[in-house]
Amino acid sequence: MKLLLDTHILLWTLADDPRLSKQAREMIDHPESEIIYSAVSPWETEIKHALHPDQMSISGSDLITYCQEAGFISLPVANRHVIMLSTLSRREESAPHRDPFDRIMICQAKADGLIFLTHDHLLPDYQEPCIVYV
């Protein structure tokens, strides 16, 4: 199974953080799982690191290095992912979601047939079958 990890799940996986749920650990550790990270995650991490290094201690460059060392597969953002943005919708009663990083990662998973693992409680409201809240 091909798993695209959202940025929090990616960071927690690399750090073996106890906030990573049992379900997520089992999926990630499954012998047939391919772990994929979006090029968006180092970008997001670098922005947060530059703005708040006390809260985001690693840089985007560090994240890329850790992902490569772990054998994770990098997924660049392609035109097919950008085009998918127009297909996303949320229920009217859903709380607002304004994170463009999450939206493009959902589109990457949707376009490429990946399972998108997230801990963001707002994302299941997109009602995309590729989103797995863990």
N, C-alpha and C positions, 0 to 999 in steps of 0.2 A: 504494500500500500504506500502511496506517495503522499507524504504529509508536508504541507506548507505551514511553518510555525509563525504565529504572529510574534511581534517583537518581544513582548513580555514572556511568552512561552519559550522563545529562543534563549533569552537571557537566563531564565530560570533553569532551563535544561543544561546550559553550559556551566552554570554555577552549582548545579545539583541543589537548587534552592528548595526548601521544604514547602513553599507555596505552590509548587508544581503538583497538581492533583495525581492521585493514584491512577486514574483512568488515562491521563496524559502520559504518565511514565510508562504504563503498559503499552500504549500505542507506539510511543517513540522507541522503546526498547525491543519491540517485536522484531524478530530476526528478518522478517520480510519487509520491514519499513524502510523507505528511502526518505531521508530527512532533507528538506529543502528550505532554504531561507531566501527571502526576497531581497533584492538589491535595495529595496526601500528600507529595510531594517537598519543597515549601517547608516543610511542617510538620516533616518529619524534619530538614531542614537547619537550621531555626530552633532546634530542640531541641539538636542537636549544636553549633551556634554558641554558644548560651547556656551550655552545659556546658563546652565546650572551644574557645574562640575562637582559640586558637593552632593548633588542628588543622583547624577549619572556619572559614575566614576570611570567608565570606560569610553573610549572614543570609537567612532565608526571604524577606524583603521584597526583598532584592537579587536573589535567584534568580527571583522572579516578574517583576521588571523586566527581567532579562536574557532570560528566556523570551519575554516580550511583544515586546521589541526584535527578537528573532530570528524572530518570526512563528509561534512554536509555539502550539499549541492547548491550553488548559487543560481538564482533565477532573475535575469534582468527584466526590466519593464520593456515590453514590446508594444507595437501598435495594436495587436489583437487584444491586449489587456486594456488599453486606453479606450478602445471602441466599446468594450463591455460595460464601461461606466454608465452608458445610457440605458442599460437593461436593469440597473439596480433600482429597487423601490422599497419603501418601508410602509408599514401600515400607518394610516393617518393618526391613530391614537398613540403611536410610538413616541418615546422621548426623543428629542433631537440628537442627531449624531453628526458631528462636524469634522471628524478626523479623516483627512484625505488619504493618509497612509493606510488605514484600515480598509478604506473603500477600494483602493487599487490592489491591495493584497487579496481581497475577496474576488475581484475581477481576474486576477492571475489564477487563482484556484479554479474559478468557474470556467475560464477559457481553456485551461490545460488539464482539466479532469483531476484536480488534486483535492485532498481533504485539508481544509483550513482549520487548524486548531487555534482556538482563542480563549482567553479568560475574560474578555470584554462582554459584560452582560447586555450591552446594547446591540451587539451584532446579530444575534439570532432573529431580531426583528426584520432583518432583510429577507428572511424566509428562503434562503438559498440552501439547497441540499448539501452543498460543499462545506458549509459552516458547521463545525462541531464545537460546542461550548464545553470546555473542560475546567 
